[in-house]
Amino acid sequence: MSDIKNLYDRYNSLPTNELEDILYDIEMSAALTLGMNTYTEQQHKQVLRQILKERGVDVNRLFEV
C-alpha cells in the first residue's frame, strides 16, 4: 500500500493537465502493446484516475475521438 501512497503523493503535486497527459500516454502505450498492462502500469493508472476524479476531471473524455 505504501507504493500507492508514494505514487499518490508524487502525482498529486503535479498540475492536472500533466496528469491527463501521463494517463493518456500510459493508456496509448498499452493499446500499442495489445493491452498488455504490467502491474506497475495498473498502479499508476489507478492513482492517476483517482486524483483526476478528485479534481473533477471526466477521464473518459480524454479518450474520445
Secondary structure in CASP SS format (residue, H / E / C, confidence):
PFRMAT SS
TARGET T0000
AUTHOR 0000-0000-0000
METHOD secondary structure of the structure
MODEL  1
M C 1.00
S H 1.00
D H 1.00
I H 1.00
K H 1.00
N H 1.00
L H 1.00
Y H 1.00
D H 1.00
R H 1.00
Y H 1.00
N H 1.00
S C 1.00
L C 1.00
P C 1.00
T H 1.00
N H 1.00
E H 1.00
L H 1.00
E H 1.00
D H 1.00
I H 1.00
L H 1.00
Y H 1.00
D H 1.00
I H 1.00
E H 1.00
M H 1.00
S H 1.00
A H 1.00
A H 1.00
L H 1.00
T C 1.00
L C 1.00
G C 1.00
M C 1.00
N C 1.00
T C 1.00
Y H 1.00
T H 1.00
E H 1.00
Q H 1.00
Q H 1.00
H H 1.00
K H 1.00
Q H 1.00
V H 1.00
L H 1.00
R H 1.00
Q H 1.00
I H 1.00
L H 1.00
K H 1.00
E H 1.00
R C 1.00
G C 1.00
V C 1.00
D C 1.00
V H 1.00
N H 1.00
R H 1.00
L H 1.00
F H 1.00
E C 1.00
V C 1.00
END
